[in-house]
Amino acid sequence: MSFQFQRLKVWEKAVELADLLISIADNLPQTYQFSFGEQLRRCALSVPSNIAEGSGRKTARDSGNFYTISRGSVYEAMNILVILSKRRLLKIDKSRRQKIYELAEEVCKMLTGLIKK
């Protein structure tokens, strides 16, 4: 038995993205755990959570609002990664960074499709 959102490919990808982002947040230096770490965790969790909540709404418009919030959270997370990178706090190799960006872009495209639906 599963919930409707668990059958959505975009939700699966969003969970994968959230896991990668939370792992980055968990590995930030202690000094940055409260500021960057907590904010990155919040927006990472927001992506699949808003997809799940949106899938349970009765109207397409209501669902679309949650998918829009989810997409905004992806953008917020990517912005945080840019800032972490500029401050030399993003300690991941190039291939992992590329995977995160590709996954984030894929999630955003899928969400855009759901929003337009």
Beta strands, then each sheet from edge to edge (+ up, - down):
end
